[in-house]
Every structure is written in C-alpha cells, then in structure tokens.
Amino acid sequence: MRLIGRLVRLLLESVAVGVAFFLAGQLGIGLNLPDTVGSPFWPPSGIALAAVVLRGWRVVPGIALAAAGLDLANFSPISWLPLVLDMTGAVVEPLTACAIARCLAAEQPLSFQSARGVLAAWIGILIGAALAMALGLAGFLLDGTMPVPNLALSAQTWWIGNMAGAAVVAPLVLAWMRSPAAPAMARRPVEALLLVGVLPLVAGIAHGGDATGAKNAIAALEVIAVPVVLAAAYRFHLHGAVTAVALTAGTSAGVGVYALSAGIDPIQLNHGLMHLQMFIAVLAATSQLIAAEIHRRSDSEARLTTALAQAKEASEAKSLFLAKMSHELRTPLNAILGFSEVIHRRSLGTDAAALEKYHGYAGDIFFSGHHLLSLINDILDIARIEGKSYRLEEEWLDVDAIVAECVGMVRGRADSAGVDIRRDGAPGVTRLHADPRALRQIVINLLGNAVKFTPPGGQVAVRVFRDEGGIAVTVRDTGSGIGADAARDLFKPFHRGPSDHSATNREGVGLGLAICRSLLDLHQGTIALDSVPGAGTTVTVRFPPARTAAPPPG
C-alpha cells in the first residue's frame, strides 16, 4: 500500500507539472508577435526548470508529455521526428541547467539568493536553452519543415526566448514556492501594493506605444521600467525583483518600440523581437544580481545585529556574574576572616568559656570554607562545560547504589532542616554507562534543591526506574513549588528560585540546575521539571537506552 501511495503521488506531481507546462506554453504562443518566428519569452522553460529544482527527475514524464501535447495542439500535422526531438529538448533543458548550476554553486543550486547562485543559474540556463534550441531546430530541419534561410534567425529567437522564459518564470516560481510569506513585502504591504499597481502602467508606457516607423523617436521608452524594477529589487529583494520582471515582461506582447507596426519587413520585425527578448533577459539578470547583493548585505547586517545583541547579553551576563560573585564570595570570606581574627587575637580571653566559643568559631570557619569551595567548584564546572573542556570519564555504574550514596550524603542537611528524605521503589537492575562524578553531582544538586525549598515537616522522595528502555531518576518534594513562567528560567545560569522559608534557602548562586542540564546534555540525556505552586515539585532526569545496553563481558 505504501508503494502504491508513493506511485500515485509521483503520478499526480507529474500530471500537475505537465498541466502547468502546457498552459504556460499556450500563454507563450499567445504572446507571439505578429509576423515573427517566436514569442518575447517562453514560459514553459521556466516552469520545467522550477519543477526539476523542486521535485527532481520525478516530473520529467509530465514535462515530456506536455511538450508533445503543445506541438500536437498548435503545429499539427507534425511528424514524429521533430516531435520526439522537441520533447527531448524540453526535458534536457531543465536537467542540464540544474546540473550545471549544482556543479558551479553546490551549496546553493539555483537559489538566486547570492551572486554566485545567480551566475551559476544563468550559465546553466544559457547552456540548457542552447541544447533545447539545437534539438528542436534539428528536428524541423531534418523533417524539411523549416527553410534553411530562416535557420539563423529562428535559432537566435528560439534560444533567447527559452533563456528569457527560464530566467523570468523559474526564479518567480522558486521564490514564492520556497518563501510564500515574502518577509520584506509583509513588512511593507502598502508599498508592495503600490509597486504592483505602478509596474504594469510603466511597462505599458514602455512597450505599449505604436511605433509606426518612428522607432528612433521613442526607442528609449523601455528604460522607464528599469528604475521601477531595480527599486523593487532594492526594497523587496528577490521576491520584488522576480515579480517586477514578470509584470514587465508580461505587458510586452505584440506592440511597442520593439515590435514596430504591421507591414514592416518581417526581418526587421524579428530583429525587434530579439531586442525585446534581450531587454527582458538583461533586466532579469541585472535585477536578480542586485537583489542577491542586497540580500547578502541584509543578511550580514542581520548577523551583525544578532552578534551585537549576543555580545551585549554576554556583557550583561558578565556584569551580573561579577555582581553575584562579589557578594557570594565575600560573605563566606568575611566570616572566615572575622572568626579567624577573633581566634588569632584571643579577643574573648583564654578561659574555658572563650575556648568553647573559639571551637564554635572554628566550626563556622570550616563550614564557610566548605561553602566557598562549593561555589568555586560550581563556577569552574560551568566554565569547563561551556568552554567544551569538560571530559567525561565513563564506566558502567549501579545507579541504585549511587543514588543511595547521595541520599546518605544529603540526609544530614535534611535532618537539620526537619525534612524527611527517602527512596521510593525497590532497588532493581539499573546499570548505566556514565561518568560517576557527573551522576553524583546531578543527584546531589537535585536532592539539595529539594531539601532547600521544602519547609520543616515536608518530604523529599527519590526514585530510580526503567523508562522506555532508558533509565530515569525522579526527585519529588512537597515544597512551595513554582509557577510555569518562573520554572522556564530555572535552568539558566545564576538564576535562583524563590526562597520563602528561611534565610538559609538563599544560599547558592543559581548554578545547580544549569550544571545538571549541561551534564545531562553531555550524556545525551534530558531533564524536566513539573511544579505546581503550593503542591511541590518533581524533577525527572532521563538517560537514553543507548547508555543502558548490557556492558561487554569481562
């Protein structure tokens, strides 16, 4: 069934492209100038090229059948040789253009978003159109349906018409199919509407006059369209350029300074046609190159703006870091210096009561030093992780055993805070390939946070279990909880949650959860926080199944 569905989709795609190719061909034939051998531009070439770029070889049958349908509908009776060669040319043209563009600009084939991409696309279009022209003319010459004297003129108009059609229609289709929103136009909708209204008017003035032999007097009228098209490229980038060129080319049929008037020598008329084709092609190439350069500059400006914003954010983060560190480091240092000075000077005397106080001060110095060391270790850890210099020393671990060890390490702090800490669930087989120091740090940080934000009489529970082939560890508390908006910021460095239970809850610099997330990223794991204000918080860390596979024997 899946194969049948894919075949149906391929068939529908090919049919849709074929219909679009056929209708575009009918439009192109309708644009034929009187008494000439071709049209100003050949839209099917652009439809075929855009289809091949977007959908690849899958649309080739639709292009070939549509080309045959056009020949049979408009040039019947036609023999099999020109029919087959024209079909072949219709297919070879877009495939060749696309392949050449990919070779010349592999990173951006036919994107028209850079000067290199535009030039690569144009080289491919020129060569593809030449091949299509050669195959088509060969068919008519071999069949004897085209007089040899018309060969050079027919070759020129055929080639330039296909080239102009591909250069006008393909970028138009690709731009709007790949980015229907057109950001620049969305930002300036009124200006875009004015431009769409002005372009046909300007093009009508440039191409719509009756020359009647006075070509030299008004031969410069076509340049009226140039500044408007370039303004569209400048203001609306590729979308503006391709749309403006399409509107300009679409108002050029049959009249004006290039077509001259009926009754003039057909050779002169066909030369006028070639001039019109060249004008459309040059205008398309120029506007696309300008649009590509403006896009590059706009993109560079956007990246520069982003870099400046990131630099400003980094500067603010550094200032915030220094402000926090100056306070957090000064507090334990002041305690250490103050208590040690009292002991050193024996300010309280030397009796038994003073010695007892000195003993207490020594304990305060010890705990302040331990707190200071913990702060410095956190800072060094986050710096190593963000600096990509943190190296995991992985081995096979028993997660249950490490969690039990961590609970024991935090139990003294929980007892002092009046919080009951326990393990839920029976121990199981929970082998994990991870860094033991990192795993301990993750669990201790989570348990420490849970104890810190749980009021006396509350509970903290930790559980280890299998989860979709991996291993998960949850730490659940009955603390105050936190709202969803505040919870989103908890994993940012130096961000601390609310502390409304006691002064001791304000310890730390807000690095614990940030370190947990970074260490889990190194293990390809995840961390999630579920909290309800007043109902407690549950934090779940998950390690992927790849880290729980059975260890190798021995």
TIMARBA-976666 format. One line per field, with one value per residue (C-alpha): residue number from 1; residue in one letter; x, y, z. Coordinates in steps of 0.05 Angstrom, whole numbers, plus 32768, in hexadecimal, padded with zeros to 4 digits. Example, Ala and Ser with C-alpha at 12.3 -4.5 7.8 and 13.67 -1.06 7.14 Angstrom:
2
k <- (1; 2)
r <- (a; s)
c1 <- (80F6; 8111)
c2 <- (7FA6; 7FEB)
c3 <- (809C; 808F)
This chain:
554
k <- (1; 2; 3; 4; 5; 6; 7; 8; 9; 10; 11; 12; 13; 14; 15; 16; 17; 18; 19; 20; 21; 22; 23; 24; 25; 26; 27; 28; 29; 30; 31; 32; 33; 34; 35; 36; 37; 38; 39; 40; 41; 42; 43; 44; 45; 46; 47; 48; 49; 50; 51; 52; 53; 54; 55; 56; 57; 58; 59; 60; 61; 62; 63; 64; 65; 66; 67; 68; 69; 70; 71; 72; 73; 74; 75; 76; 77; 78; 79; 80; 81; 82; 83; 84; 85; 86; 87; 88; 89; 90; 91; 92; 93; 94; 95; 96; 97; 98; 99; 100; 101; 102; 103; 104; 105; 106; 107; 108; 109; 110; 111; 112; 113; 114; 115; 116; 117; 118; 119; 120; 121; 122; 123; 124; 125; 126; 127; 128; 129; 130; 131; 132; 133; 134; 135; 136; 137; 138; 139; 140; 141; 142; 143; 144; 145; 146; 147; 148; 149; 150; 151; 152; 153; 154; 155; 156; 157; 158; 159; 160; 161; 162; 163; 164; 165; 166; 167; 168; 169; 170; 171; 172; 173; 174; 175; 176; 177; 178; 179; 180; 181; 182; 183; 184; 185; 186; 187; 188; 189; 190; 191; 192; 193; 194; 195; 196; 197; 198; 199; 200; 201; 202; 203; 204; 205; 206; 207; 208; 209; 210; 211; 212; 213; 214; 215; 216; 217; 218; 219; 220; 221; 222; 223; 224; 225; 226; 227; 228; 229; 230; 231; 232; 233; 234; 235; 236; 237; 238; 239; 240; 241; 242; 243; 244; 245; 246; 247; 248; 249; 250; 251; 252; 253; 254; 255; 256; 257; 258; 259; 260; 261; 262; 263; 264; 265; 266; 267; 268; 269; 270; 271; 272; 273; 274; 275; 276; 277; 278; 279; 280; 281; 282; 283; 284; 285; 286; 287; 288; 289; 290; 291; 292; 293; 294; 295; 296; 297; 298; 299; 300; 301; 302; 303; 304; 305; 306; 307; 308; 309; 310; 311; 312; 313; 314; 315; 316; 317; 318; 319; 320; 321; 322; 323; 324; 325; 326; 327; 328; 329; 330; 331; 332; 333; 334; 335; 336; 337; 338; 339; 340; 341; 342; 343; 344; 345; 346; 347; 348; 349; 350; 351; 352; 353; 354; 355; 356; 357; 358; 359; 360; 361; 362; 363; 364; 365; 366; 367; 368; 369; 370; 371; 372; 373; 374; 375; 376; 377; 378; 379; 380; 381; 382; 383; 384; 385; 386; 387; 388; 389; 390; 391; 392; 393; 394; 395; 396; 397; 398; 399; 400; 401; 402; 403; 404; 405; 406; 407; 408; 409; 410; 411; 412; 413; 414; 415; 416; 417; 418; 419; 420; 421; 422; 423; 424; 425; 426; 427; 428; 429; 430; 431; 432; 433; 434; 435; 436; 437; 438; 439; 440; 441; 442; 443; 444; 445; 446; 447; 448; 449; 450; 451; 452; 453; 454; 455; 456; 457; 458; 459; 460; 461; 462; 463; 464; 465; 466; 467; 468; 469; 470; 471; 472; 473; 474; 475; 476; 477; 478; 479; 480; 481; 482; 483; 484; 485; 486; 487; 488; 489; 490; 491; 492; 493; 494; 495; 496; 497; 498; 499; 500; 501; 502; 503; 504; 505; 506; 507; 508; 509; 510; 511; 512; 513; 514; 515; 516; 517; 518; 519; 520; 521; 522; 523; 524; 525; 526; 527; 528; 529; 530; 531; 532; 533; 534; 535; 536; 537; 538; 539; 540; 541; 542; 543; 544; 545; 546; 547; 548; 549; 550; 551; 552; 553; 554)
r <- (m; r; l; i; g; r; l; v; r; l; l; l; e; s; v; a; v; g; v; a; f; f; l; a; g; q; l; g; i; g; l; n; l; p; d; t; v; g; s; p; f; w; p; p; s; g; i; a; l; a; a; v; v; l; r; g; w; r; v; v; p; g; i; a; l; a; a; a; g; l; d; l; a; n; f; s; p; i; s; w; l; p; l; v; l; d; m; t; g; a; v; v; e; p; l; t; a; c; a; i; a; r; c; l; a; a; e; q; p; l; s; f; q; s; a; r; g; v; l; a; a; w; i; g; i; l; i; g; a; a; l; a; m; a; l; g; l; a; g; f; l; l; d; g; t; m; p; v; p; n; l; a; l; s; a; q; t; w; w; i; g; n; m; a; g; a; a; v; v; a; p; l; v; l; a; w; m; r; s; p; a; a; p; a; m; a; r; r; p; v; e; a; l; l; l; v; g; v; l; p; l; v; a; g; i; a; h; g; g; d; a; t; g; a; k; n; a; i; a; a; l; e; v; i; a; v; p; v; v; l; a; a; a; y; r; f; h; l; h; g; a; v; t; a; v; a; l; t; a; g; t; s; a; g; v; g; v; y; a; l; s; a; g; i; d; p; i; q; l; n; h; g; l; m; h; l; q; m; f; i; a; v; l; a; a; t; s; q; l; i; a; a; e; i; h; r; r; s; d; s; e; a; r; l; t; t; a; l; a; q; a; k; e; a; s; e; a; k; s; l; f; l; a; k; m; s; h; e; l; r; t; p; l; n; a; i; l; g; f; s; e; v; i; h; r; r; s; l; g; t; d; a; a; a; l; e; k; y; h; g; y; a; g; d; i; f; f; s; g; h; h; l; l; s; l; i; n; d; i; l; d; i; a; r; i; e; g; k; s; y; r; l; e; e; e; w; l; d; v; d; a; i; v; a; e; c; v; g; m; v; r; g; r; a; d; s; a; g; v; d; i; r; r; d; g; a; p; g; v; t; r; l; h; a; d; p; r; a; l; r; q; i; v; i; n; l; l; g; n; a; v; k; f; t; p; p; g; g; q; v; a; v; r; v; f; r; d; e; g; g; i; a; v; t; v; r; d; t; g; s; g; i; g; a; d; a; a; r; d; l; f; k; p; f; h; r; g; p; s; d; h; s; a; t; n; r; e; g; v; g; l; g; l; a; i; c; r; s; l; l; d; l; h; q; g; t; i; a; l; d; s; v; p; g; a; g; t; t; v; t; v; r; f; p; p; a; r; t; a; a; p; p; p; g)
c1 <- (8000; 8038; 8057; 8015; 800B; 8050; 8043; 8001; 8024; 805A; 8024; 7FFE; 803D; 804F; 8009; 8007; 8049; 8033; 7FF3; 8019; 804C; 8014; 7FEE; 802F; 803D; 7FF9; 8007; 804B; 802C; 7FF8; 8031; 804D; 8059; 8038; 8060; 8099; 80B4; 80AE; 8094; 80B8; 80C5; 80B2; 8091; 8093; 80DF; 80D8; 80A1; 80CB; 8109; 80E5; 80C3; 8105; 8125; 80EC; 80D9; 8113; 8110; 80CA; 80A9; 80CE; 8094; 8063; 8092; 809C; 8053; 803F; 8073; 8056; 8010; 8024; 8041; 8005; 7FD4; 7FF5; 8020; 7FF7; 8004; 804A; 8075; 8094; 80DC; 80D3; 80A0; 80D1; 810C; 80E2; 80CB; 8114; 8129; 80F2; 810D; 8157; 8153; 813F; 8168; 81A7; 819B; 8191; 81CE; 81FC; 81E4; 81F0; 8237; 8246; 8223; 821B; 8208; 81CE; 81B6; 8186; 8177; 817E; 818F; 81D8; 8200; 8222; 81DF; 81C3; 8200; 8200; 81B6; 81BE; 81F8; 81CD; 8191; 81BB; 81D7; 8195; 816F; 81A5; 819D; 8151; 8156; 8188; 815D; 811D; 813A; 815C; 8119; 80F8; 8135; 813A; 80F0; 80F5; 80BF; 80ED; 810E; 815A; 815C; 8133; 8162; 818E; 8155; 812B; 8167; 8173; 812A; 811F; 815D; 8152; 8108; 8115; 814B; 811F; 80E5; 8110; 812F; 80EC; 80BE; 80EC; 8104; 80BC; 80A2; 80DD; 80DA; 8090; 808F; 80CA; 80B5; 806B; 806D; 809D; 80B6; 80CA; 8086; 8062; 8087; 8073; 8030; 8019; 805A; 8055; 800E; 8022; 805B; 802E; 8000; 8036; 805E; 8029; 801D; 8067; 8071; 8034; 8054; 8096; 807A; 8034; 803D; 8033; 8076; 805C; 80A0; 80B6; 80E0; 811B; 80EF; 80D7; 810D; 8121; 80DC; 80EC; 811D; 80E3; 80D7; 811F; 811E; 80DC; 80F5; 8136; 810F; 80E6; 8127; 8143; 8105; 80EC; 812A; 811F; 80D3; 80CF; 8101; 80E2; 809B; 80AC; 80D0; 8095; 8063; 8090; 8099; 8050; 803A; 8068; 803F; 8038; 803F; 806F; 80B4; 80D0; 8097; 808F; 8050; 802F; 8047; 8090; 80C3; 80BE; 8109; 8107; 80CD; 80F4; 812F; 8100; 80E9; 8131; 813C; 80FE; 8116; 815B; 813D; 8113; 814F; 817F; 814C; 8141; 818B; 819A; 8161; 8171; 81BB; 81A8; 8174; 81A8; 81DB; 81A6; 8192; 81DA; 81E3; 81A1; 81B5; 81F8; 81D6; 81A7; 81E1; 8206; 81C9; 81C2; 820C; 8207; 81CA; 81EE; 822B; 8200; 81DD; 8221; 823A; 81FB; 8204; 824D; 8237; 8201; 8233; 8265; 822F; 8216; 825C; 8273; 823A; 823B; 8287; 828C; 825A; 8280; 82C3; 82AB; 8295; 82D7; 8300; 82D4; 82D3; 831C; 8330; 8309; 832C; 8370; 836C; 834A; 831A; 82EC; 8323; 8340; 830F; 82E5; 82A9; 82D3; 82F3; 82AE; 829B; 82DC; 82CA; 8287; 82A9; 82D8; 829B; 827E; 82C0; 82BE; 8277; 8285; 82C3; 829B; 8265; 8299; 82BA; 8275; 8269; 82AC; 82A2; 825F; 827D; 82B6; 8287; 8259; 8295; 82B3; 8271; 8262; 82AB; 82A4; 82DE; 82B6; 82CA; 829F; 82C1; 828C; 8284; 824C; 8228; 81F3; 81C3; 819E; 81DE; 81F3; 81AE; 81B0; 81F5; 81DC; 819F; 81CE; 81F9; 81BD; 8199; 81BF; 81A9; 8161; 815F; 8178; 8141; 810C; 80FF; 80F3; 811C; 8110; 8115; 80D7; 80D2; 80FB; 8143; 8148; 817C; 818E; 81D0; 81E5; 8221; 8231; 8263; 825C; 8271; 823F; 8207; 8215; 8216; 81D3; 81B1; 81CF; 81BB; 8174; 816E; 818F; 815E; 8123; 8139; 8148; 8101; 80DA; 80C1; 80CB; 809E; 809F; 80B7; 80E9; 80E6; 8115; 8106; 812D; 8108; 8109; 80EB; 80E0; 8120; 8148; 8151; 812D; 8138; 8102; 8109; 80C6; 80BB; 8080; 809C; 807E; 8082; 808B; 8061; 806A; 8086; 80BB; 80CB; 80E2; 811C; 8134; 8165; 8188; 81CB; 81C8; 817C; 8162; 811C; 80F1; 8106; 80CF; 80DE; 811E; 815C; 8185; 815B; 817E; 81C1; 81DF; 81E7; 81B5; 81E4; 81CB; 8194; 81BD; 81F5; 81C4; 81A9; 81EE; 8207; 81CA; 81D5; 821A; 81F9; 81C3; 8190; 8157; 813C; 80F4; 80D4; 808B; 8075; 8034; 8036; 8025; 8027; 8071; 80A0; 80B5; 80F6; 8103; 8144; 8147; 8181; 8178; 8173; 81B7; 81D7; 81B3; 81C8; 81E9; 8233; 8265; 827A; 82B4)
c2 <- (8000; 8030; 8023; 802F; 8070; 8087; 8077; 809C; 80DA; 80D7; 80D1; 810C; 8137; 8126; 8136; 8178; 818D; 8177; 81A0; 81DD; 81D3; 81CD; 820B; 8233; 821D; 8234; 8277; 827B; 826D; 82A2; 82D4; 82C8; 830A; 8315; 82FC; 82E1; 829C; 829C; 82BC; 82EE; 82B6; 826D; 8261; 8214; 8216; 8238; 8208; 81CC; 81E7; 81F9; 81B5; 8190; 81BA; 81AE; 8166; 8148; 8114; 80FE; 8134; 8122; 80F8; 8131; 8163; 8134; 8125; 816E; 8183; 814F; 8168; 81AF; 819A; 8171; 81A7; 81E1; 81C5; 818A; 8167; 815A; 811D; 80F1; 8109; 8153; 813D; 810D; 813E; 8178; 814B; 8138; 8181; 8194; 8160; 816B; 81B6; 81B7; 817A; 8199; 81DD; 81BE; 8190; 81C8; 81F7; 81C0; 81B8; 8202; 8213; 81D2; 81F2; 8219; 81FC; 822B; 8251; 8296; 82AE; 82BD; 82D9; 8296; 8272; 82A3; 829D; 8251; 824F; 827C; 8253; 8214; 8237; 8250; 820B; 81E7; 8216; 820D; 81C1; 81C6; 81F5; 81C7; 8189; 81AC; 81CC; 818B; 8169; 819C; 81A0; 8155; 8151; 8188; 81B4; 81F1; 8217; 821B; 8268; 8270; 8244; 8279; 82A7; 826E; 8254; 8298; 82A6; 825E; 825F; 82A4; 8297; 8257; 8279; 82B5; 8287; 825E; 829D; 82BF; 8286; 8256; 828A; 82A2; 825C; 8249; 8289; 8285; 8239; 8239; 8276; 8287; 82B9; 82E9; 8309; 834B; 8353; 8340; 8378; 83AB; 8395; 83D9; 83E6; 83A1; 83AD; 83F1; 83CF; 8399; 83CF; 83FC; 83C6; 83B5; 83FF; 840D; 83CF; 83E2; 8426; 8404; 83CD; 83E2; 841B; 8417; 8422; 8428; 8433; 8465; 8434; 8462; 8497; 846B; 8435; 8449; 8440; 83F9; 8414; 8432; 83ED; 83E5; 8412; 83F6; 83AE; 83C0; 83E3; 83A3; 837B; 83AD; 83B0; 8368; 8340; 8302; 8301; 8349; 833F; 8301; 831B; 835E; 833E; 830E; 8348; 8370; 8336; 8323; 8366; 8363; 833A; 834F; 839A; 83D1; 83E8; 83A2; 8384; 83C3; 83C1; 8392; 8397; 83A1; 8370; 832D; 832A; 836D; 8355; 8318; 8343; 836D; 832D; 831A; 835F; 8356; 8312; 832D; 8367; 8337; 8309; 8341; 8361; 831E; 8311; 8357; 8359; 8312; 8324; 8364; 833F; 830A; 833E; 8363; 8321; 8313; 8357; 8351; 830C; 8327; 8360; 8330; 8303; 8341; 8358; 8313; 8311; 8356; 8340; 8301; 832A; 8359; 831E; 82FF; 8342; 8347; 82FE; 830D; 834A; 8321; 82E9; 831A; 833A; 82F7; 82DB; 8319; 830E; 82C2; 82BD; 82F8; 82DB; 829B; 82BF; 82F4; 82BD; 8299; 82D9; 82F2; 82B2; 82A2; 82E8; 82DE; 829B; 82B7; 82F3; 82CB; 8304; 82DE; 82C9; 8285; 8269; 822A; 8251; 8277; 8236; 8219; 8255; 8250; 8208; 821E; 8254; 821F; 81F7; 8236; 8240; 81F8; 81FD; 8241; 8224; 81E8; 8215; 8240; 8202; 81EB; 822E; 822D; 81E5; 81F7; 8232; 8208; 81D1; 81FF; 8221; 81DE; 81C6; 8207; 8209; 81C2; 81AA; 817D; 8135; 80FB; 80BF; 808B; 8046; 8015; 802B; 8012; 804C; 8032; 802F; 8075; 8092; 8070; 808E; 80D3; 80CD; 80BD; 80FA; 8128; 8108; 8131; 8172; 8158; 8145; 818A; 81A9; 817B; 815B; 8110; 80F4; 80AE; 8080; 8066; 8024; 7FE4; 7FE3; 7FC4; 7FB5; 7FFB; 7FF8; 8038; 804D; 8092; 80BE; 80AC; 80F2; 8113; 80E4; 80F2; 813C; 813A; 8112; 813A; 817C; 8165; 8149; 8188; 81B5; 818B; 818F; 81D9; 81EB; 81BB; 81D7; 81B1; 8175; 816B; 8130; 8122; 80E1; 80C6; 808C; 8067; 8040; 8027; 8058; 8044; 801C; 8050; 8062; 809B; 80BA; 80E5; 8112; 8128; 8159; 8177; 81BD; 81FE; 81EF; 8223; 8240; 822C; 8270; 8270; 8226; 8235; 825E; 822D; 820B; 824C; 8259; 8285; 8282; 8270; 825B; 827C; 8272; 8280; 824F; 8267; 8290; 8251; 8244; 827E; 8259; 824A; 8272; 824F; 821F; 81DC; 81CF; 81EE; 81BE; 8184; 8194; 819D; 815B; 8138; 8156; 8137; 80F4; 80FF; 8101; 8130; 8153; 8169; 8190; 818A; 81B9; 81D5; 8210; 81F7; 81AE; 819F; 8190; 8151; 8151; 8117; 8107; 80D4; 80AE; 8091; 8046; 8048; 8052; 8018; 7FE0; 7FA5; 7FB0; 7F86; 7F44; 7F49)
c3 <- (8000; 8010; 7FCB; 7FA9; 7FCF; 7FBB; 7F72; 7F74; 7F92; 7F5C; 7F26; 7F42; 7F46; 7EFE; 7EE6; 7F0B; 7EED; 7EA8; 7EAD; 7EC4; 7E8B; 7E57; 7E70; 7E73; 7E2B; 7E14; 7E36; 7E13; 7DCF; 7DDE; 7DE8; 7DA2; 7D7F; 7D3B; 7CFF; 7D2A; 7D39; 7D85; 7DC5; 7DF2; 7E24; 7E2B; 7E70; 7E6D; 7E72; 7EB6; 7ECD; 7EBB; 7EDC; 7F1D; 7F1E; 7F16; 7F4D; 7F7D; 7F6D; 7F46; 7F0F; 7F24; 7EFA; 7EB9; 7E9C; 7EA7; 7E84; 7E48; 7E3E; 7E45; 7E11; 7DE2; 7DF0; 7DE0; 7D9D; 7D8A; 7DA0; 7D7C; 7D43; 7D2A; 7CFD; 7D17; 7D09; 7D3D; 7D36; 7D49; 7D7D; 7DA0; 7D9C; 7DB7; 7DF0; 7DFE; 7DFD; 7E2E; 7E5F; 7E53; 7E5D; 7EA7; 7EB9; 7E9A; 7EBA; 7EFE; 7EF9; 7EE3; 7F1A; 7F4E; 7F35; 7F36; 7F77; 7F9D; 7FDE; 7FC0; 7F7E; 7F5A; 7F9A; 7F7A; 7FC1; 7FB3; 7F79; 7F70; 7F6F; 7F3C; 7F0E; 7F14; 7F03; 7EC7; 7EAB; 7EB2; 7E93; 7E57; 7E49; 7E55; 7E26; 7DF1; 7DF4; 7DF0; 7DB5; 7D90; 7D9A; 7D86; 7D47; 7D34; 7D33; 7D06; 7CD8; 7CD0; 7CC4; 7C8F; 7CAF; 7CBB; 7C82; 7C8A; 7C80; 7CC0; 7CE8; 7D08; 7D19; 7D35; 7D5E; 7D7D; 7D90; 7DA8; 7DD4; 7DF1; 7DFB; 7E22; 7E4A; 7E5A; 7E6D; 7E9C; 7EBA; 7EC5; 7EDB; 7F01; 7F35; 7F3C; 7F4C; 7F78; 7FA1; 7FB0; 7FB9; 7FEA; 8011; 8008; 8041; 801D; 805E; 803E; 801D; 805D; 8082; 804C; 802F; 8018; 7FF2; 7FD3; 7FBA; 7F9D; 7F79; 7F5C; 7F43; 7F26; 7F01; 7ECB; 7EBF; 7EB6; 7E8A; 7E61; 7E53; 7E41; 7E14; 7E02; 7DD2; 7D87; 7D66; 7D1D; 7D02; 7D37; 7D5D; 7D68; 7D88; 7DC0; 7DC3; 7E09; 7E28; 7E40; 7E73; 7E9A; 7EB7; 7ECF; 7F0D; 7F24; 7F1D; 7F41; 7F78; 7F81; 7F87; 7FB9; 7FE5; 7FE0; 7FCD; 7FA2; 7FA8; 7F90; 7F57; 7F39; 7F41; 7F21; 7EE6; 7EDB; 7EDB; 7EAB; 7E7B; 7E7E; 7E61; 7E25; 7DF4; 7DAC; 7DAD; 7DBF; 7DAC; 7DA0; 7D78; 7D4D; 7D23; 7CF1; 7CAA; 7CBA; 7C9F; 7CC6; 7CCE; 7CF1; 7D1B; 7D32; 7D43; 7D6D; 7D8F; 7DA0; 7DBD; 7DE9; 7DFF; 7E10; 7E36; 7E61; 7E6C; 7E7F; 7EAD; 7ECF; 7ED8; 7EF1; 7F23; 7F3D; 7F48; 7F6C; 7F96; 7FA8; 7FBE; 7FE7; 8007; 8018; 8038; 805D; 8075; 808C; 80B0; 80D2; 80E8; 8101; 8128; 8146; 8158; 8178; 81A0; 81B6; 81C9; 81F1; 8212; 8222; 823F; 826A; 8280; 8292; 82BA; 82DD; 82EA; 8309; 8333; 834D; 8358; 837D; 83AF; 83B2; 83BA; 83E9; 841B; 842D; 8428; 8459; 8489; 8482; 848D; 84C6; 84EE; 84E1; 84F8; 8539; 8544; 8531; 855F; 8596; 859C; 85CB; 85FB; 860B; 863D; 8631; 8619; 85E6; 85CE; 85C3; 8599; 8572; 8564; 8548; 851E; 8502; 84EC; 84CB; 84A7; 8490; 8474; 8454; 8432; 841B; 83FF; 83DC; 83BE; 83A6; 8384; 8362; 834A; 832C; 8308; 82EE; 82D8; 82B0; 8291; 827C; 825F; 8239; 8222; 8205; 8230; 825F; 8251; 8268; 8288; 827A; 8298; 82A7; 82E7; 8316; 8318; 8355; 837D; 8369; 8379; 83BD; 83C9; 83B7; 83E4; 841D; 840E; 840F; 844A; 847E; 845D; 8457; 84A1; 84B4; 848A; 84A7; 8463; 845A; 8420; 8406; 83CA; 83A7; 8383; 838A; 8370; 832C; 82F6; 82E0; 82BC; 829A; 8271; 828C; 82B1; 82FB; 8313; 82E4; 82F9; 8343; 8336; 8312; 8348; 8382; 8361; 8357; 839E; 83BB; 8396; 83AD; 83F6; 83F0; 83D8; 8403; 8446; 8488; 848B; 8440; 8419; 83E1; 83BA; 8385; 8356; 8321; 82EB; 82A4; 8271; 8228; 8226; 824A; 8294; 82B8; 82FC; 831C; 8358; 8375; 83AF; 83D4; 83D3; 83BD; 8373; 833D; 8304; 82BC; 82A7; 82DD; 82D1; 828A; 82A5; 82D9; 82AB; 8299; 82BB; 82F9; 82FC; 8341; 8353; 8388; 83D0; 8401; 8439; 845B; 8450; 8443; 8406; 83E4; 83E1; 839E; 835E; 8332; 830D; 8326; 82F2; 82BA; 82CA; 82CC; 8288; 826A; 8287; 826C; 8227; 8228; 8237; 8201; 823A; 824B; 8288; 8294; 82CC; 82E0; 8317; 8333; 8363; 83A9; 8394; 838B; 8352; 832C; 8304; 82D5; 82B3; 827B; 825C; 8217; 8208; 81E6; 822B; 824C; 821C; 823C; 8249; 8223; 8244; 8275)
